[in-house]
Amino acid sequence: MPLRLPFGALLCLSVACRGKADDTGGAGAVPEPLDLPADPAASGVPVGVRTFAHEGLTVEVWYPAPESLRGVAGDPVDFDGFIPAGVQERVGGIDFPAVPSIAVRDAPVRVPEAGAAYPVIVFAHGFGGMRVQSIDFAAHLASRGYVVLSADHIGRTLGDVVPCLFSPPAEGCNLSGFGSDPAVDDIPLVLGLAEQLAADPDWHGALDMDTVGMSGHSAGGGTTEAVGDAIDTFDALLSMAAPAAPTRDVPTFLLDGTCDGIVPSDESDLVFPSLADGTLLHVVGAGHLAFADLCALGLTEVAEEVLAPRDDLNPALYAQLLTLASDGCPGAVPTVEKPECAGGFLPLERSAPIVRASTTLFFDAALRGEGPGLSGFADPDTVLIE
């Protein structure tokens, strides 16, 4: 039977959990309405982002920020820290490009109007990913009036996997995420952090813990299914590039790409009929990483330049992860044999607004009871199944 967990008992109002308390707007902050553009793919209000240490987890939190920050450039995200120091030393250094973001680091929290606290969305990353793998997705939803929390799930992060590419493995190799889902135990802790922020006066009652959604990409889609069934805190479920078939009757959205060579979109067609309240959207021509920002790191180029020349690689794991790191990226060749895949993957500049619009429409309807939802959603590069 689903369980509503008593997260209030988990609160720990410590500075380590809160982040920068003196940057939250202070007692003089005033409520600001959400004035959002009609286009669900368009960014809304300014966005802030903070990193929290909580119960052994590292959690990224994106949230609406005050109107005074409109026009302020967001802080780019540095991914170099996700490669363990031992690996960096072993290969002579890996330098990823910084990835742009609209979110301003440690920005104040936008104070909601009375009765208009922001719904909460928990995100679970995929195998070889990390808490910031889907920056565009998370920051966009924050700009539309949501608070999004995403943790590193130890056992399936990029930093866990890369040390395993060597033979013998480098220090820090951890493939426990292959045999089990570490995120299932992490999600209640992430919800505990959300409860803590909801109760923290520095966050001005910004989090609506009575309205909570769950989402995940790839292996995180499996997490979405597992916790969606086990924890009735979640009122809506979104699975990207991974078919999820929760048995609990809540609004469920499956979003995938027809040229995904890691998790074939045909699998979504198989599980879709079992969903009590489900919608399926195929992004025609998109690959596995169309729902993340990892293509921006140039992982394939880094692997070929830094790793391929080495004589201490694990060739089987290297080949497998190289495919995972490129599926859906510019210049990569789809492995799926479908007509729409013959010319290469759908450009990311086409798939990105589809992801923004469709996920916004879904959560607006499922969590806020606003807007048309996905009914009638139309784009020439999608196929909608209701």
N, C-alpha and C positions, 0 to 999 in steps of 0.2 A: 504494500500500500504506500502511495506517495507520502512523504513526510515534509512538513513545514518546519524547518530547523529553527531552534531558539537562538538566533544569532546575537540577540541582545546580551546574552551571557558571555559573548566572546569579545566584547568591546575592551580596548586597551588604549585609553586616551593619552598616549605618550607622544613626545616630540618626534621620535623615530617613525611613528606611524602617520603623523599628521603632515609632515613636510614643512614648508615655510609659513608659519602661522601669521607672521607680520606682513605677508604679501596678499592677504585674502580680501582686502578692501576695508577692513576695520569696521568699527561700530557705526561710522557715518555713511556706509554704503546704502544706496536706496534701490528699491525694486525696479527692474527694467522689463518691459514686455518683450516677448519674442515677435519681432516683425520680420516674417520670413518670405522670401520670394515664392511665387506660385510654382515655378519650375523645381521639381524635387531634386534635380541633379545640380541645382545651383547652390553654392555655399550660402549659409545664413548669417548668423551672428559671429563675432570673433570667438576664437577658441583658445583655451589654455590647456597645458599639460603638465603633469607632475609625476614623479617617480616615488613610490613608497616601498619601504621595507616592512613586511607584515607577516608574522608567524612563519618566518623562514622563506617567504616568497618575495620576489621583486615584482611589483605591480605598476603598470603604467595606467594613468587615469587622464582621460580627455574630458573636457567639460566646457559649457558656455562661459565666455568671458565678457566683461563689460563693454558697452558700446564705445567707450573712450579709447579702446585698443583697435578700433576699425582703422585699417590702413597700415597698422604696424606689421612689419614683416615677421613671419613665423620663424622659428629656429630649426635649421636643418638637423636631421638625425644622423648621428655618427654610429656606424655599425662595427667599427674596428674592435671595440671592447667585447664583442660577442665571440671573438676568437681567443682561446686561452693563451696566456703568456707563454706557456711551454711550447705551444705550436708555433707562435710567432717567432720565438727564438730558434726553433728547429728549422724553419723554412727561410729565415732571414727577413721576416716581416711581410704581412699582408695589409695592403692599404685600400680600403673600400672608398668609393666616392660617397660624400654626404648626400642624403636624400632629402629633397625639399619637403617642407610641411607648412601648413597654414597655422599650426599651433604655436603659441608663445609660451616658452618655458616659465613655469611658476607664476603665471598671470593670476590676477585676482579672479574670484568666482563671481559670475553674474548673478546677482540676487534675483530670485524669481518673484513674480507677483504672488499675492496671497492665493493659495489653492492651486498654484501652477508649478509645483516642483517638477523637476526633470525626471522622466522615466530612466531607469538604469538598464544598461545592456552589458552583459559579461561576454567576452570573446575568448575563444581557445584557439591557439595557433596550431599549425600542422607540424609534421615530422620534419626536422631540419629547419624549423622556423624559430621565432622568438616573439616576445610580447609586442614588438613594434613592427612586425612583418607586414601588417595591413594598415599603414598610417593613413592612407587616403580614405579608406572605409571608416576608420574610427574617428578621425578628425572631422569628416563630413557629417557624420551623425551627431557629433558634439555641436557642430555649427547649426544643426537643425533642432537643438534643444534636448539632447540626450547626454547622459553621463556614461562613458564607456570605460570599462575596466578590463585589462588584459595582463595576465601574469606569464612569466617564464615557467614552463612546465619541464622540470628537470627530468632528463631521460629521453627527451626528444627535441631539445634545442639544437641550434647550429653548433653551439659551443660544446655540446655533448658528443655530437656526431663526428665533427672534423678530426678529433684526435684518433678516432677509430679507423681513419683512412690509411694509417701507417701500419706496417708489419715489422716488428711488433707494435701494438697500439701505443700512442703517446699517452702521457699522463692526462687523466680527465675523461678518457673514453667511457661512455655510458650509453649503451643501447637498450636500456631497460624498457624504453618506450616501444620497442618492437614487440615485446611479449605481453605488455599490459598498458593501461592508459593512466599515466601519472596524474593527468588533469582531473580525473574523477574525484580524487581526494583533495585536489587543490581548489576546486570551484567553491566548496563551502567556506574555505578560508577567504577567498576573494569576496564572497558575499558578506563575510564578517567585516572586512575592511569597508565595504559599502555601508553597512549598518553603522559602523563607527563614524564615517564621514557624515552620514545623515544626522547623527546625534551631536556632532561637533559644532558649536556655535560659530566657529570661523567659516563654516560652509553655508551658513544662513538658511538652513533647511532646504538646500538645493536638490537633494536626492529624494525621489519618491520611491520608497522601498515597498510600496503596495503595487507597483507597476514595474515588473522586471522581465527583460527578455534575455535569451541565450543565443549566441551565435558561435560558429566555428568554421574553420577552413581545413579541408583535407582530413587529417587525423582528428582535428578539432571538431569536424562534423560528427565523428563517432562519439566524441565527448558530449556533443549537443544531444545526441540521441540518448546516451546513458543517463546523464543528469536530468534531461528533460522528463524522463520517465520516473526517476527516483525522487526528485525534489519538486514539489508543486509550487515552489516560489516562482517558477518561471511561467509567464503568461503567454509567451510566444517563442517559437524556435526557428532559427535560420541556419541552414546547412549549406555551405558553399564548397563546390567541387568534392562532394562526398555525400552519397545518398544516406539519409537518416530516416528511420522509420519508427519514431516513437509511438507507443501505443496509447499514451495519454491524449485525450481529446482537447488539444489546444491548437491555435493557428500555427501552421507549419509551412515554411517556405524552403523549397529546394532550388538552388541556383547553381548552374553548372555550365560547362563549355562543351560543345559537340566535338571538338578536336582534342580533348583532354586524353593524353596517353597514359596517365597515372591512374585515374579513376574514371573509366568510361562513362559517358553520359547515359548510355543504355541502362546502366544499373539504376539510375534514378527512375527511368520508365518502369522498371520492374517493381520498385517499392512504392511508387506513387499511389497506386490504387488502394493500398492498405491504410493511407492516412485519412483520418476522420475529417480533418479540416485543413486540407493541403492545397498548395499551389506550386507548380513546377515551371521554371523558366529556363529554357536552353538558350545560351548565348552562342549563336551560330559562328563557328570558326575559332572560338576562344579555347585556350589551353588551360592547363592546371594553375599557372601562376597569374592568370588574369585577375584573380581575386586577392592578390597580395602585391607588395611593392618590391619583391626580391629581385625582379629582373633588372632594376636600377643598379644593383650591386655588381652586375657583370660577373656573376659567379663562374660561368663557363670560361670566360677569358682568364680569370684569376687561376682557375684550376689548370688550364692548359699551359699557362706561363710559369706558375709556381710549383704545381704538384706533378703534372705529367712527366717532366724530365727526371723525376726521382726514381731510384731503384728500390725504395723501401715502401712502396704503396701496396695496399690490399686491392688487387685489380678488380675483383668482383664487386666489392662495395663501392669502389671509385666509379665504376661504370654505372652502377645503379643510381648513385647520388648525382652523377653528372646529368643523367636523364631527368631526374627530379628537379634539378636546379635550372633547367633550360626550357621545360615544357610550357609553351605559351609565350616565350620571350622573343623579341625581334631577332630575326636571322636564324632561329632554330627551325628545324624541319619537323613537322608533325609526323608522329608514328601511326596515327589513326588514318585508315584508308577510307575516306569519305570524300565526295566531290568538293565540299566546302573547305577541305583541308589541303587540297592539291596545290594551292597557290601560297601556302604558308599560313601562319596564325593570323587571326583577326588583330589588327593593330590595337595596342593598348589604349591609344587615344580614342578609340571607338568603344572599347569594352568598359573603360573606366566610368563614363557618364551613365552607362546602362546599370552598372553595379550601384552607383550612387542613387540614381532615381528609383530603381526597383526596391532596394532595401529601405529607403526612406518611406516609400509608399506603403510597404508592408508593415513596418513598425508603427507608422502613424495610425494606420487602421487598427492593428492588433493591440497596441498598447494605449493609444490615446482615443481610439474610436473616432478618428478624424479622417476626412478625405475619402477618395474612392477605392483605396487599396489597389491591388493589382488587377482587379477586374477591368478588362478593356485596355490594359497596358499594351502599347504597340510600339515596336521599333523594327525596322527592316532587318536587323541582325539578331532578332530573337524569335523564339517560338514559345508561346504561353499555353500552358495546359492547366485547366482548372477542374 
